[in-house]
Amino acid sequence: MLTNKKSLWLSGPYLVWIAGFIILPLLTIFYYAFTNLQGGFTFENIVGAVTDTANIKAFGLTLLLAAAATLIALILAYPLAICLAKLGLKKQKVFIFLFILPMWMNFMLQMVAINVILEDNGIINYLLSALGFEKIHIANTFGAILIGMVYDYFPFMLLPIYNTVSRIDGDLINASKDLGAGAIRTFFKITFPLSFPGVISGITMVFVPAISDFAIAEMLGGGKIMLVGNIVEMSFTKGHYYQGSGLALILMAFVVISSLVSGGDAEAEGGAILP
């Protein structure tokens, strides 16, 4: 009994933090989403968020960007995770540290550095000019935002896949080869099924935050490409709390559903494959 009271007392500051910076803001969003200017209950903010043409376009572009960033991160991370798992333990730690190191940098510095690389007079165009090629325009485009998202979320795809791949029993791979299976068949029958929970976890950790991201689009898109997060941020900045809350609530519902679906799939796959 005394231990329980002590634990509750120690968790007090954290509970206050949750109440002040998570629960109260969420309750505020719910309040504005379901009320009108007169303070009465309404669904107009939700309906307006779903039916507005600009919001629909922003939702489509947001989903496209999030899906593309997730797919590219997966294509880059999976073979890299397999290569890392085959290295010695010391080399694995060194390379994992190198991939985690950018996460310790300030986010704005990362985006400024990427913008310097991608701008019309940046490093990429300088190298292209030096090699005799024409310059390309990447800054403030869809491609620039996509590069920023892949760069920022790549470690969240790599680490879960690496964790599952590194735990695969090598004897299973050797047994598959001894039974006559080639490298491709061994991959699809042994390696990929056993690493699938890590793949689902990585997809969730990249796709879900990418849907609600607005800072990368703001800094690398130059304000020319509007995602759902940008519209929500702009609505609250201009004092349109009712419309912004309605759109934010729709976005939160989509994020929660995506998390539950992908999390359930990962749990089911993990239970079916791993004893």
Contacts in CASP RR format, 6 or more apart in sequence:
PFRMAT RR
TARGET T0000
AUTHOR 0000-0000-0000
METHOD contacts of the structure
MODEL  1
MLTNKKSLWLSGPYLVWIAGFIILPLLTIFYYAFTNLQGGFTFENIVGAV
TDTANIKAFGLTLLLAAAATLIALILAYPLAICLAKLGLKKQKVFIFLFI
LPMWMNFMLQMVAINVILEDNGIINYLLSALGFEKIHIANTFGAILIGMV
YDYFPFMLLPIYNTVSRIDGDLINASKDLGAGAIRTFFKITFPLSFPGVI
SGITMVFVPAISDFAIAEMLGGGKIMLVGNIVEMSFTKGHYYQGSGLALI
LMAFVVISSLVSGGDAEAEGGAILP
28 245 0 8 1.000
29 245 0 8 1.000
29 246 0 8 1.000
29 248 0 8 1.000
29 249 0 8 1.000
29 252 0 8 1.000
30 245 0 8 1.000
30 249 0 8 1.000
31 245 0 8 1.000
32 45 0 8 1.000
32 241 0 8 1.000
32 242 0 8 1.000
32 244 0 8 1.000
32 245 0 8 1.000
32 246 0 8 1.000
33 45 0 8 1.000
33 46 0 8 1.000
33 242 0 8 1.000
33 244 0 8 1.000
33 245 0 8 1.000
33 246 0 8 1.000
33 248 0 8 1.000
33 249 0 8 1.000
34 41 0 8 1.000
34 42 0 8 1.000
34 43 0 8 1.000
34 45 0 8 1.000
34 46 0 8 1.000
35 41 0 8 1.000
35 42 0 8 1.000
35 242 0 8 1.000
36 42 0 8 1.000
36 44 0 8 1.000
36 45 0 8 1.000
36 242 0 8 1.000
37 242 0 8 1.000
45 242 0 8 1.000
45 243 0 8 1.000
45 244 0 8 1.000
45 245 0 8 1.000
45 246 0 8 1.000
46 246 0 8 1.000
46 249 0 8 1.000
46 250 0 8 1.000
48 55 0 8 1.000
48 243 0 8 1.000
48 246 0 8 1.000
49 55 0 8 1.000
49 243 0 8 1.000
49 244 0 8 1.000
49 246 0 8 1.000
49 247 0 8 1.000
49 249 0 8 1.000
49 250 0 8 1.000
50 56 0 8 1.000
50 250 0 8 1.000
54 226 0 8 1.000
54 231 0 8 1.000
55 228 0 8 1.000
55 231 0 8 1.000
55 247 0 8 1.000
58 226 0 8 1.000
58 227 0 8 1.000
58 228 0 8 1.000
58 229 0 8 1.000
58 230 0 8 1.000
58 231 0 8 1.000
59 228 0 8 1.000
61 142 0 8 1.000
61 225 0 8 1.000
61 226 0 8 1.000
61 227 0 8 1.000
62 211 0 8 1.000
62 227 0 8 1.000
62 228 0 8 1.000
62 229 0 8 1.000
63 211 0 8 1.000
65 142 0 8 1.000
65 145 0 8 1.000
65 146 0 8 1.000
65 149 0 8 1.000
65 210 0 8 1.000
65 217 0 8 1.000
65 227 0 8 1.000
66 149 0 8 1.000
66 207 0 8 1.000
66 210 0 8 1.000
66 211 0 8 1.000
66 213 0 8 1.000
67 207 0 8 1.000
68 146 0 8 1.000
69 146 0 8 1.000
69 149 0 8 1.000
69 150 0 8 1.000
69 153 0 8 1.000
69 206 0 8 1.000
69 207 0 8 1.000
69 210 0 8 1.000
70 153 0 8 1.000
70 157 0 8 1.000
70 203 0 8 1.000
70 206 0 8 1.000
70 207 0 8 1.000
70 210 0 8 1.000
72 146 0 8 1.000
72 150 0 8 1.000
73 150 0 8 1.000
73 153 0 8 1.000
73 154 0 8 1.000
73 157 0 8 1.000
73 158 0 8 1.000
73 206 0 8 1.000
74 157 0 8 1.000
74 199 0 8 1.000
74 202 0 8 1.000
74 203 0 8 1.000
74 206 0 8 1.000
76 150 0 8 1.000
76 154 0 8 1.000
76 157 0 8 1.000
77 154 0 8 1.000
77 157 0 8 1.000
77 158 0 8 1.000
77 161 0 8 1.000
77 202 0 8 1.000
78 161 0 8 1.000
78 195 0 8 1.000
78 199 0 8 1.000
80 158 0 8 1.000
81 158 0 8 1.000
81 161 0 8 1.000
81 162 0 8 1.000
81 165 0 8 1.000
81 166 0 8 1.000
81 195 0 8 1.000
82 165 0 8 1.000
82 191 0 8 1.000
84 92 0 8 1.000
84 95 0 8 1.000
84 96 0 8 1.000
84 162 0 8 1.000
84 166 0 8 1.000
85 92 0 8 1.000
85 162 0 8 1.000
85 165 0 8 1.000
85 166 0 8 1.000
85 168 0 8 1.000
87 95 0 8 1.000
92 166 0 8 1.000
96 159 0 8 1.000
96 162 0 8 1.000
99 154 0 8 1.000
99 155 0 8 1.000
99 158 0 8 1.000
100 155 0 8 1.000
100 159 0 8 1.000
102 110 0 8 1.000
102 151 0 8 1.000
102 155 0 8 1.000
103 155 0 8 1.000
107 152 0 8 1.000
107 215 0 8 1.000
108 219 0 8 1.000
110 151 0 8 1.000
110 152 0 8 1.000
111 148 0 8 1.000
111 215 0 8 1.000
111 216 0 8 1.000
111 219 0 8 1.000
111 220 0 8 1.000
112 219 0 8 1.000
114 144 0 8 1.000
114 147 0 8 1.000
114 148 0 8 1.000
114 151 0 8 1.000
114 220 0 8 1.000
115 139 0 8 1.000
115 144 0 8 1.000
115 219 0 8 1.000
115 220 0 8 1.000
116 122 0 8 1.000
116 123 0 8 1.000
117 123 0 8 1.000
117 124 0 8 1.000
118 124 0 8 1.000
118 138 0 8 1.000
118 139 0 8 1.000
118 144 0 8 1.000
118 147 0 8 1.000
118 220 0 8 1.000
119 125 0 8 1.000
119 138 0 8 1.000
119 139 0 8 1.000
120 135 0 8 1.000
120 137 0 8 1.000
120 139 0 8 1.000
124 136 0 8 1.000
124 138 0 8 1.000
125 135 0 8 1.000
125 136 0 8 1.000
128 134 0 8 1.000
128 135 0 8 1.000
128 136 0 8 1.000
129 135 0 8 1.000
138 144 0 8 1.000
138 147 0 8 1.000
139 220 0 8 1.000
139 221 0 8 1.000
140 220 0 8 1.000
140 221 0 8 1.000
140 222 0 8 1.000
140 223 0 8 1.000
140 224 0 8 1.000
140 225 0 8 1.000
141 221 0 8 1.000
141 224 0 8 1.000
141 225 0 8 1.000
142 225 0 8 1.000
144 220 0 8 1.000
144 221 0 8 1.000
145 216 0 8 1.000
145 217 0 8 1.000
145 220 0 8 1.000
145 221 0 8 1.000
145 225 0 8 1.000
147 220 0 8 1.000
148 216 0 8 1.000
148 220 0 8 1.000
149 210 0 8 1.000
149 213 0 8 1.000
149 216 0 8 1.000
152 216 0 8 1.000
153 205 0 8 1.000
153 206 0 8 1.000
153 209 0 8 1.000
153 210 0 8 1.000
156 202 0 8 1.000
156 205 0 8 1.000
156 206 0 8 1.000
156 209 0 8 1.000
157 202 0 8 1.000
157 203 0 8 1.000
157 205 0 8 1.000
157 206 0 8 1.000
160 198 0 8 1.000
160 199 0 8 1.000
160 201 0 8 1.000
160 202 0 8 1.000
160 205 0 8 1.000
161 195 0 8 1.000
161 198 0 8 1.000
161 199 0 8 1.000
161 202 0 8 1.000
163 198 0 8 1.000
164 194 0 8 1.000
164 195 0 8 1.000
164 196 0 8 1.000
164 197 0 8 1.000
164 198 0 8 1.000
164 199 0 8 1.000
165 191 0 8 1.000
165 195 0 8 1.000
168 190 0 8 1.000
168 191 0 8 1.000
168 194 0 8 1.000
168 195 0 8 1.000
172 190 0 8 1.000
172 194 0 8 1.000
173 186 0 8 1.000
173 190 0 8 1.000
173 191 0 8 1.000
176 182 0 8 1.000
176 185 0 8 1.000
176 186 0 8 1.000
176 189 0 8 1.000
176 190 0 8 1.000
177 186 0 8 1.000
181 189 0 8 1.000
193 273 0 8 1.000
194 273 0 8 1.000
194 274 0 8 1.000
196 269 0 8 1.000
196 270 0 8 1.000
196 273 0 8 1.000
197 266 0 8 1.000
197 269 0 8 1.000
197 270 0 8 1.000
197 273 0 8 1.000
197 274 0 8 1.000
198 266 0 8 1.000
200 262 0 8 1.000
200 263 0 8 1.000
200 265 0 8 1.000
200 266 0 8 1.000
200 269 0 8 1.000
201 263 0 8 1.000
201 266 0 8 1.000
203 262 0 8 1.000
204 258 0 8 1.000
204 259 0 8 1.000
204 262 0 8 1.000
204 263 0 8 1.000
204 266 0 8 1.000
207 258 0 8 1.000
207 262 0 8 1.000
208 255 0 8 1.000
208 258 0 8 1.000
208 259 0 8 1.000
208 262 0 8 1.000
211 228 0 8 1.000
211 251 0 8 1.000
211 254 0 8 1.000
211 255 0 8 1.000
211 258 0 8 1.000
212 228 0 8 1.000
212 229 0 8 1.000
212 251 0 8 1.000
212 255 0 8 1.000
213 227 0 8 1.000
213 229 0 8 1.000
214 227 0 8 1.000
214 228 0 8 1.000
214 229 0 8 1.000
214 230 0 8 1.000
214 232 0 8 1.000
214 233 0 8 1.000
217 223 0 8 1.000
217 225 0 8 1.000
217 226 0 8 1.000
217 227 0 8 1.000
217 229 0 8 1.000
217 230 0 8 1.000
218 230 0 8 1.000
218 233 0 8 1.000
223 230 0 8 1.000
228 247 0 8 1.000
228 251 0 8 1.000
229 251 0 8 1.000
231 244 0 8 1.000
231 247 0 8 1.000
232 244 0 8 1.000
232 247 0 8 1.000
232 248 0 8 1.000
232 251 0 8 1.000
235 241 0 8 1.000
235 243 0 8 1.000
235 244 0 8 1.000
235 247 0 8 1.000
236 244 0 8 1.000
END
